[in-house]
Amino acid sequence: MSRTGEEGWERAIAGQLAAGLPVSDARFDRLLPAGLARLAGLHFTPVAVAVRAAAWLTAGGAGEVADLGAGAGKFCLVGAATTPARFTGLEVRAGLVRVARELARRLDLPRAQFVQADLRTAPLGRYGAFYLYDPFSESAAEEDERLDPWIPTTDREADVTTLLSRLEAAPAGSRLAMFCGLGGPEPRGWRLALRQPVNERGDLLDGWVKD
Ligand SMILES: C[S@@+](CC[C@H](N)C(=O)[O-])C[C@H]1O[C@@H](n2cnc3c(N)ncnc32)[C@H](O)[C@@H]1O
């Protein structure tokens, strides 16, 4: 395929999402480098879940949404294609940030931006809404199911506690969507406003609003 043909195919995905048309994960994940596409089903949000989560997060008026642990950017890219908000992905792995930025360029989605940052310490004050897909899940994953061996696994419980205590500082009315929860603890000071099973496994999309 010519370069122009490739770009047409890629940008058509963003156009279909913007038009409210379904895009399969198999098709979206073909955008990823092969090594990541193989692991996408384990680590990255399915397109249909990202569409729902982004719609709910922005329905409260948030202009800027943060994906805390953005991976290759799938949630932010889908969010930027389907809503008018700006999506910023915070991701600790530099290689994934590079992949995500390149995808935003190829899909022509400048409202999806990516920053290399540790979500346990990065400033969060500018965001009106947050998305989480279990950023610390790799601590429990088999070695061949990890995204790469570069990041030493950390203490999941301590990381979840740190993250939740940081989210306690969010202003009233902020929104937080979580796909598959965080393995037990719930965010303090946030009210559960949405709980939907989103696939045949019964995985949940939860939406919380800050009191
Ligand atoms: C399960 S993936 C979710 C990716 C993305 N949110 C999505 O749904 O497509 C979790 C991501 O969190 C990242 N991560 C883990 N610990 C992190 C930290 N302390 N700071 C920033 N990112 C982190 C991992 O590198 C991984 O890419």
The ligand as an SDF file (V2000), in Angstrom:
LIG
                    3D

 27 29  0  0  0  0  0  0  0  0999 V2000
   -3.2870   -1.8970   31.9790 C   0  0  0  0  0  0  0  0  0  0  0  0
   -2.3210   -0.6860   31.0650 S   0  0  0  0  0  0  0  0  0  0  0  0
   -3.6320    0.4310   30.5840 C   0  0  0  0  0  0  0  0  0  0  0  0
   -3.2720    1.2850   29.3950 C   0  0  0  0  0  0  0  0  0  0  0  0
   -4.3240    2.3030   28.9520 C   0  0  0  0  0  0  0  0  0  0  0  0
   -4.8530    3.0570   30.0850 N   0  0  0  0  0  0  0  0  0  0  0  0
   -5.4550    1.6470   28.2170 C   0  0  0  0  0  0  0  0  0  0  0  0
   -6.4590    1.3920   28.8880 O   0  0  0  0  0  0  0  0  0  0  0  0
   -5.3540    1.3520   27.0270 O   0  0  0  0  0  0  0  0  0  0  0  0
   -1.5210    0.1480   32.4190 C   0  0  0  0  0  0  0  0  0  0  0  0
   -0.3910    1.0970   32.0170 C   0  0  0  0  0  0  0  0  0  0  0  0
    0.0350    1.8010   33.2080 O   0  0  0  0  0  0  0  0  0  0  0  0
    1.4170    2.0580   33.1090 C   0  0  0  0  0  0  0  0  0  0  0  0
    1.9520    2.3450   34.4380 N   0  0  0  0  0  0  0  0  0  0  0  0
    2.2100    1.4560   35.4400 C   0  0  0  0  0  0  0  0  0  0  0  0
    2.7080    2.1060   36.5160 N   0  0  0  0  0  0  0  0  0  0  0  0
    2.7560    3.4220   36.1840 C   0  0  0  0  0  0  0  0  0  0  0  0
    3.1600    4.5910   36.8830 C   0  0  0  0  0  0  0  0  0  0  0  0
    3.6280    4.5220   38.1430 N   0  0  0  0  0  0  0  0  0  0  0  0
    3.0820    5.7860   36.2610 N   0  0  0  0  0  0  0  0  0  0  0  0
    2.6110    5.8680   34.9770 C   0  0  0  0  0  0  0  0  0  0  0  0
    2.2250    4.7880   34.2590 N   0  0  0  0  0  0  0  0  0  0  0  0
    2.2740    3.5820   34.8590 C   0  0  0  0  0  0  0  0  0  0  0  0
    1.9660    0.7810   32.4950 C   0  0  0  0  0  0  0  0  0  0  0  0
    3.2410    0.9960   31.9220 O   0  0  0  0  0  0  0  0  0  0  0  0
    0.8730    0.4360   31.4690 C   0  0  0  0  0  0  0  0  0  0  0  0
    1.1850    0.9860   30.2300 O   0  0  0  0  0  0  0  0  0  0  0  0
  1  2  1  0
  2  3  1  0
  2 10  1  0
  3  4  1  0
  4  5  1  0
  5  6  1  0
  5  7  1  0
  7  8  2  0
  7  9  1  0
 10 11  1  0
 11 12  1  0
 11 26  1  0
 12 13  1  0
 13 14  1  0
 13 24  1  0
 14 15  1  0
 14 23  1  0
 15 16  2  0
 16 17  1  0
 17 18  1  0
 17 23  2  0
 18 19  1  0
 18 20  2  0
 20 21  1  0
 21 22  2  0
 22 23  1  0
 24 25  1  0
 24 26  1  0
 26 27  1  0
M  CHG  2   2   1   9  -1
M  END
$$$$
